[in-house]
Amino acid sequence: MDKIHGVIPPMVTPFKKNGDLDTEGFVSNIKKWNDDKLVGYLVIGSNSETVYLSDDEKLELVRLTAEHAKEGRLVMAGSSHESARGTIELTNKCARLGAHCALILTPYYYGSAMDSKAMIRFFTEVADNSEIPVLIYNVSKFTGVNIGADAIAELSKHKNIAGMKDSNGDVPQLATFLRVADPSFQVMTGTYGAWYPALAMGMTGIVSAMANCCPNEIALTQELYEAGKQKEAFELYQRMFPVNAAVTGTFGIPGLKYACDYLGYTGGHVRNPLADCTSTQQEQLKIIIDKALQ
């Protein structure tokens, strides 16, 4: 698998008011993103509300993504289950529907048992039996688990483990992962909050929630940096930082979906137990977005 160079959104899943999938809205987003500066799509990731989706719904979204994605763009599927067996089964179903690679979440339910030995055992079995390359997904704010550098050092040597997405925003940890990993293994940041430092460390790929609503600003940050215009890149990074903080922290997925609606994409409703943004929150988001994009 070639190393990823550019921006990938963890695609939001639009829902109708009654909680049903809005597949028309989902496809309309892909068609709009096809004209944006993206290199691929992550379907059924954390920002897709994947924990609220049935496996049938997940597979339908993978199918639609593979069918409508612009030619040449990567389709990454977040095909995780808590068990290795379940993960392998879902991953290979996604592969047969057109996914090019799989992003696999660190198992977490029995968190106290998820030490490095468990992580190595889990990801090795998944990679050994996956029909497509796999990447490790580390996001402690959702899992309460943080994969260790010793596990990354070992797993990065596996021929079918292509890299990782680290969404913790911990820059020293990103640097450590880079230092211990095999040169063939790609370390990517999973948050725009760490994008400028990641670029400074030589990273070339990002999977960012904000790419759902502001994909081109993220791509432009990279373009400026790689063109030697670090000052301009940093200024843009700083200007967009409040938007990222709003849609990944302050207002979460409901805020991300509203930002998508506000900027011409289809965010749609969230699924219960999440709640849509209030009118007050919507107004707060508009101010943040308008200031960043003025």
Secondary structure in CASP SS format (residue, H / E / C, confidence):
PFRMAT SS
TARGET T0000
AUTHOR 0000-0000-0000
METHOD secondary structure of the structure
MODEL  1
M C 1.00
D C 1.00
K C 1.00
I C 1.00
H C 1.00
G E 1.00
V E 1.00
I E 1.00
P C 1.00
P E 1.00
M C 1.00
V C 1.00
T C 1.00
P C 1.00
F E 1.00
K C 1.00
K C 1.00
N C 1.00
G C 1.00
D C 1.00
L E 1.00
D C 1.00
T H 1.00
E H 1.00
G H 1.00
F H 1.00
V H 1.00
S H 1.00
N H 1.00
I H 1.00
K H 1.00
K H 1.00
W H 1.00
N C 1.00
D C 1.00
D C 1.00
K C 1.00
L C 1.00
V C 1.00
G E 1.00
Y E 1.00
L E 1.00
V E 1.00
I C 1.00
G C 1.00
S H 1.00
N H 1.00
S H 1.00
E C 1.00
T H 1.00
V H 1.00
Y H 1.00
L C 1.00
S C 1.00
D H 1.00
D H 1.00
E H 1.00
K H 1.00
L H 1.00
E H 1.00
L H 1.00
V H 1.00
R H 1.00
L H 1.00
T H 1.00
A H 1.00
E H 1.00
H H 1.00
A C 1.00
K C 1.00
E C 1.00
G C 1.00
R C 1.00
L E 1.00
V E 1.00
M E 1.00
A E 1.00
G C 1.00
S C 1.00
S C 1.00
H C 1.00
E C 1.00
S C 1.00
A H 1.00
R H 1.00
G H 1.00
T H 1.00
I H 1.00
E H 1.00
L H 1.00
T H 1.00
N H 1.00
K H 1.00
C H 1.00
A H 1.00
R H 1.00
L C 1.00
G C 1.00
A C 1.00
H C 1.00
C E 1.00
A E 1.00
L E 1.00
I E 1.00
L E 1.00
T C 1.00
P C 1.00
Y C 1.00
Y C 1.00
Y C 1.00
G H 1.00
S H 1.00
A H 1.00
M C 1.00
D C 1.00
S H 1.00
K H 1.00
A H 1.00
M H 1.00
I H 1.00
R H 1.00
F H 1.00
F H 1.00
T H 1.00
E H 1.00
V H 1.00
A H 1.00
D H 1.00
N H 1.00
S C 1.00
E C 1.00
I C 1.00
P C 1.00
V E 1.00
L E 1.00
I E 1.00
Y E 1.00
N E 1.00
V C 1.00
S H 1.00
K H 1.00
F H 1.00
T H 1.00
G C 1.00
V C 1.00
N C 1.00
I C 1.00
G C 1.00
A H 1.00
D H 1.00
A H 1.00
I H 1.00
A H 1.00
E H 1.00
L H 1.00
S C 1.00
K C 1.00
H C 1.00
K C 1.00
N C 1.00
I E 1.00
A E 1.00
G E 1.00
M E 1.00
K E 1.00
D E 1.00
S C 1.00
N C 1.00
G C 1.00
D C 1.00
V H 1.00
P H 1.00
Q H 1.00
L H 1.00
A H 1.00
T H 1.00
F H 1.00
L H 1.00
R H 1.00
V H 1.00
A C 1.00
D C 1.00
P C 1.00
S C 1.00
F C 1.00
Q E 1.00
V E 1.00
M E 1.00
T E 1.00
G C 1.00
T C 1.00
Y H 1.00
G H 1.00
A H 1.00
W H 1.00
Y H 1.00
P H 1.00
A H 1.00
L H 1.00
A H 1.00
M C 1.00
G C 1.00
M C 1.00
T C 1.00
G E 1.00
I E 1.00
V E 1.00
S C 1.00
A H 1.00
M H 1.00
A H 1.00
N H 1.00
C C 1.00
C C 1.00
P H 1.00
N H 1.00
E H 1.00
I H 1.00
A H 1.00
L H 1.00
T H 1.00
Q H 1.00
E H 1.00
L H 1.00
Y H 1.00
E H 1.00
A C 1.00
G C 1.00
K C 1.00
Q H 1.00
K H 1.00
E H 1.00
A H 1.00
F H 1.00
E H 1.00
L H 1.00
Y H 1.00
Q H 1.00
R H 1.00
M H 1.00
F H 1.00
P H 1.00
V H 1.00
N H 1.00
A H 1.00
A H 1.00
V H 1.00
T H 1.00
G H 1.00
T H 1.00
F C 1.00
G H 1.00
I H 1.00
P H 1.00
G H 1.00
L H 1.00
K H 1.00
Y H 1.00
A H 1.00
C H 1.00
D H 1.00
Y H 1.00
L C 1.00
G C 1.00
Y C 1.00
T C 1.00
G C 1.00
G C 1.00
H E 1.00
V C 1.00
R C 1.00
N C 1.00
P C 1.00
L C 1.00
A C 1.00
D C 1.00
C C 1.00
T C 1.00
S H 1.00
T H 1.00
Q H 1.00
Q H 1.00
E H 1.00
Q H 1.00
L H 1.00
K H 1.00
I H 1.00
I H 1.00
I H 1.00
D H 1.00
K H 1.00
A H 1.00
L H 1.00
Q C 1.00
END
